[in-house]
Amino acid sequence: MVVSPTINKGVIVYWQPIMINGVDQALGYSLNWSKTSIADCEGSQTGGGGMNLNNHPLWEDSGGVVILDGANSKNPFYTTVNTKGGDGTTYFFCMQGLNGAGAVGAWATAKVTLAAPATSQQSGDAVLTVPVTFSSHASGPLYTGCYAPATHQFYAVSDETHPWPTTKTYTIYNVPNGAGCEIFGVFDLDGDGLATPAAPEASPYSVVGNIYNFNRNTTLVSISGTTTQSLSLNPYSGDITAAITTQNLGSWTDASGTAQPESYSVTFTVNEMVQLPVAVELTSGPNVIAPVDFSLCAACGVQGGFVMTLSTGSTQPQAGDTYVVTVTDESGTVDTPSVVVSGVVPAAELATDLNATGGTMPTFTWGYPLINPTNYNYQFTLWDGNGNVIWQIPATAGSGFSSTAVTSIVWGSDPLGGNNLPSVPSLTSGQSYVWAITTLDSNGDAAVQKAAYKP
């Protein structure tokens, strides 16, 4: 758990859900706070309050982030701040997972002092300016700023005045110089502090879907000096989102010594926006079998999404190829959006000369494409013999590093400066593994070059 005292009279709390194979293992989470002590936080919370399954519930798949805003009367933190103290007051926070049998996990704890956002540049820090655009009416508070995935810290401001529709510019003064930021915005329309879609079964909470790009924007922006990054929340105000990306799978020799030819595939993704999709079907499109139902991807989106990858074999998808999907959301509304192929990352942009040396704790090296390598981002992935991901850099699917940022990966170290390490202490001698460097364009289309490795 990471608690960022960044907004006026409040904090933003990040936690890592208890995940196995992409599925949240907790029924929900208890998040408590106390002005008194950790013991009171974990006990009766006489010096504060909390969120649990009976009061402002944090159900499984709540998104891993909650905004505790003492300036918003609908927020679960409001009563505490207005009775125990606001900015300048120190609070203890504690959090644990819960299961259906009533069992609980170990407490994660933190101690922070609420502080009003800085109003001038701080020594050694950068300044982030975010012009936020939204063209419709929004009745809830806005939270915007920087989320730094490497540390899970937030640097943000809040706006309770609801000045929409308009473009309004916000300035965040305390961003560490050089921080890698995802620029985010959240309209918390129901005031529960969660960035989630509508979920009628959670009544009286989360009945209203929120408008947000958090967990949907994986582009990292380096913040230095004074940096301006515009953000439009208009694309996130629809009921659902549907997209298609292409994959160019470069030829390679697998662990058995069998040559695998170059091939192609298309991946369809349907995720929640303001509403939660519950059923998706591919209706039509070229070079694939249709109709076919999508499968639920528990690790996609805030509350799960629908993802399907279909091979087109040796047939390369073409820009303009159009597919139709049928989506039913939780309200019963049926939509039939079309998704269109934007392009394919060509074979010339595949990584080259993949090489791993060093036995059970190897170093991975490769060459970047000779043509326009800076036009793309890249991702490293290592799988075991059963296809389970052991290590991925960056950890977030679809995000990547630049060709100048990473030139090799040494076992047990995160070249991006975070704490993203392998899930095993070392590889097993004599076992087969597969690793890859993926080239990503700005649309999420990928060219994947794999290599086998046996220590």
MODA-V268485 format. One record per pair of residues at least 12 apart in sequence whose ideal C-beta (glycine too) atoms are under 7 Angstrom apart, sorted by the first residue. I is the first residue (numbers start at 1). J is the second residue. Records with the same first field share a line. If there is no record, write none. Layout:
# MODA-V268485
I=J / J
This chain:
# MODA-V268485
1=13 / 14 / 15 / 95 / 108 / 110
2=14 / 152 / 153
3=93 / 110 / 112
4=153 / 154
5=112 / 113 / 114 / 115
6=117 / 154 / 155 / 156
7=69 / 117 / 143 / 156 / 157 / 158
8=71 / 116 / 117 / 158
9=70 / 71 / 81 / 86 / 87 / 114
10=67 / 68 / 69 / 70 / 71 / 77
11=68 / 112 / 114
12=65 / 67 / 154 / 156
13=31 / 65 / 66 / 68 / 93
14=64 / 65 / 152
15=29 / 64 / 95 / 108
16=64
17=64
18=97
22=298 / 299
23=298
24=60 / 61
26=60 / 97 / 98 / 99
27=60 / 98 / 99 / 100
28=53 / 57 / 58 / 59 / 60 / 98
29=58 / 95 / 96 / 97 / 98
30=50 / 52 / 95 / 96 / 98
31=50 / 51 / 58 / 66 / 95
32=45 / 48 / 50 / 94
33=48 / 49 / 50 / 80 / 91 / 92 / 93
34=47 / 48 / 91 / 92
35=47 / 48 / 84 / 85 / 89 / 91
37=92
38=92 / 94 / 109
41=92 / 93 / 94
42=94 / 107
47=84
48=80 / 84 / 91
49=76 / 79 / 80
51=76
53=98
56=76 / 192 / 205
57=205
59=202
61=302 / 303 / 304
62=194 / 196
63=194 / 195 / 196 / 215 / 302
65=195 / 214
66=193 / 194
67=143 / 186 / 188 / 193
68=193
69=141 / 158 / 193
70=82 / 86
71=158 / 160
72=141 / 160 / 191
74=191
75=191 / 193
76=193
86=114
87=114 / 115 / 116
88=113 / 114
89=113 / 114
90=111 / 113
91=112 / 114
92=109 / 111
93=109 / 110
94=107 / 108 / 109
95=107 / 108
117=157
118=173 / 174
119=173
120=173
121=173
122=173 / 174
124=177
125=173 / 174 / 175 / 176 / 177
126=175 / 176 / 177 / 223 / 224 / 225 / 227
127=171 / 173 / 226
128=145 / 146 / 172 / 175 / 223 / 227 / 229
129=169 / 171 / 226 / 228
130=144 / 145 / 170 / 183 / 229 / 231
131=167 / 169 / 230
132=144 / 167 / 168 / 170 / 185 / 231 / 233
133=167 / 232 / 234
134=164 / 165 / 233 / 234
135=165 / 234
136=164 / 165 / 237
137=164 / 165
138=162 / 164 / 187 / 189 / 211
139=162 / 189
140=187 / 188 / 189 / 191
141=158 / 159 / 160 / 188
142=159 / 185 / 187
143=156 / 158 / 186 / 188
144=156 / 157 / 170 / 184 / 185 / 231
145=157 / 172 / 184
146=172 / 175 / 179 / 181 / 183 / 223
147=181 / 182 / 184 / 214
148=179 / 180 / 181
149=182 / 396
150=180 / 416 / 417 / 418
155=172 / 174 / 175
156=172
157=170 / 172
175=223
177=224
178=222 / 224
179=223
180=220 / 222
181=220 / 221 / 223
182=217 / 218 / 219 / 220
183=217 / 221 / 229 / 231
184=213 / 214 / 217
185=212 / 213 / 231 / 233
186=210 / 212 / 214
187=210 / 211 / 212 / 233
188=210
189=208 / 210 / 211
190=206 / 207 / 208 / 210
192=205 / 206
194=206
195=210 / 212 / 214 / 302
196=210 / 302 / 303
197=209 / 272 / 273 / 274 / 275 / 276 / 303
198=274 / 275 / 276 / 330
199=276 / 330
200=330
209=274 / 275
211=233 / 236 / 237 / 274
212=236
213=233 / 236
215=301 / 302
216=236
218=396 / 398 / 399
220=399
236=273
237=274
238=273 / 274
239=273 / 274 / 275 / 329 / 333 / 335
240=270 / 271 / 272 / 273 / 275 / 277 / 327 / 329 / 335
241=271 / 273
242=270 / 325 / 327 / 337 / 339
243=269 / 339
244=266 / 267 / 268 / 323 / 339 / 341
245=267 / 443 / 444 / 445 / 446
246=264 / 266 / 317 / 341 / 344 / 445
247=264 / 265 / 267 / 446 / 448
248=264 / 344 / 345 / 347 / 447
249=262 / 263 / 264 / 265 / 448
250=262 / 347 / 350 / 447 / 448 / 449
252=449 / 450 / 451
253=452
254=452
255=432 / 434 / 452 / 454
262=347
263=311 / 313 / 314
264=312 / 315 / 316 / 317
265=309 / 310 / 311 / 312
266=288 / 310 / 312 / 317
267=307 / 309
268=282 / 294 / 307 / 308 / 323 / 325 / 339
269=300 / 305 / 307
270=294 / 305 / 306 / 325 / 327
271=300 / 301 / 305
272=301 / 302 / 303 / 305
275=329 / 330 / 331
276=303 / 329 / 330
277=306 / 327 / 328 / 329
278=328 / 329 / 330
279=328
280=294 / 306 / 325 / 327
281=293 / 294 / 325 / 326
282=294 / 308 / 323 / 325
283=324 / 325 / 326
284=323 / 324
285=321 / 322 / 323 / 324
286=321
287=312 / 315
288=310 / 312
294=306 / 307 / 308
295=308
316=344
317=341 / 344
318=341
319=341 / 342 / 343
320=340 / 341
321=340 / 341
322=338 / 340
323=338 / 339
324=336 / 338
325=337 / 339
342=443 / 445
343=445
344=445
345=439 / 441 / 445 / 446 / 447
348=369 / 371
349=369 / 376 / 439 / 447
350=369 / 439 / 447 / 449
351=366 / 367 / 368 / 369 / 437 / 439 / 449
352=366 / 367
353=366 / 367
354=366 / 437 / 449 / 451
356=435 / 453
358=411
359=455
360=426 / 427 / 428 / 429 / 455
361=411 / 412 / 426
362=411 / 453 / 455
363=408 / 409 / 410 / 411
364=380 / 408 / 409 / 435
365=408
366=437
368=403
369=439
373=403
374=402 / 403
376=439 / 440 / 441
377=400 / 401 / 402 / 440
378=400 / 401 / 403 / 437 / 438 / 439 / 440
379=392 / 393 / 394 / 400 / 438 / 440
380=392 / 393 / 409 / 437
381=435 / 436 / 438
382=433 / 435
383=433 / 434
384=433
385=431 / 432 / 433
390=422 / 423 / 424
391=422 / 423
393=409 / 414 / 415 / 416 / 420
394=416 / 420
395=420
398=444
400=440
401=416
427=455
429=455
430=454
431=454
432=452 / 454
433=453
434=450 / 452
435=451 / 453
436=448 / 449 / 450
437=449
